[in-house]
Amino acid sequence: MNTDEQARELMVKNRLHEEHLQESMLNRSSQEVEQTANHTEEEKARELMAQERQNEEQIQESMLNRSSQEVGLSQ
């Protein structure tokens, strides 16, 4: 194998290595974006659940107050 062939082979190996590195970085970036999106969705779901729980508690409290008032009025 002459010097030109060795140089070409080395260039091909380097190019393949660079492509592999770029692909790995792209995959890692995609995973990070997906994880961030999932985390954001989970956080929104938690916030909505907390709001819903607060609304239910307010409704129950209102119903209890109304019932107490009605019982107090009927006595």
C-alpha positions, 0 to 999 in steps of 0.5 A: 500500500502506497502513501496515497492509499494510506492517506486516503484510508486515514481520511476515510476513517477520520470522516467516519469517526467524525460522522459517528461523533456528530450522530451521537451528539444529535441523538443525545441532543434529541433525547435531551429535548424529549426529556425536557418536553416530557418534564414540562408536560409532567409539570403542567399535569401536576399544576392542573391536578393541584388546581383541580384539587383546590377547586374541589376543596372550594366547592366542598367548603362552599357546600358545607357552608351552605348546608350549615346555613340552611341547617341554622335557618331551619332550626 
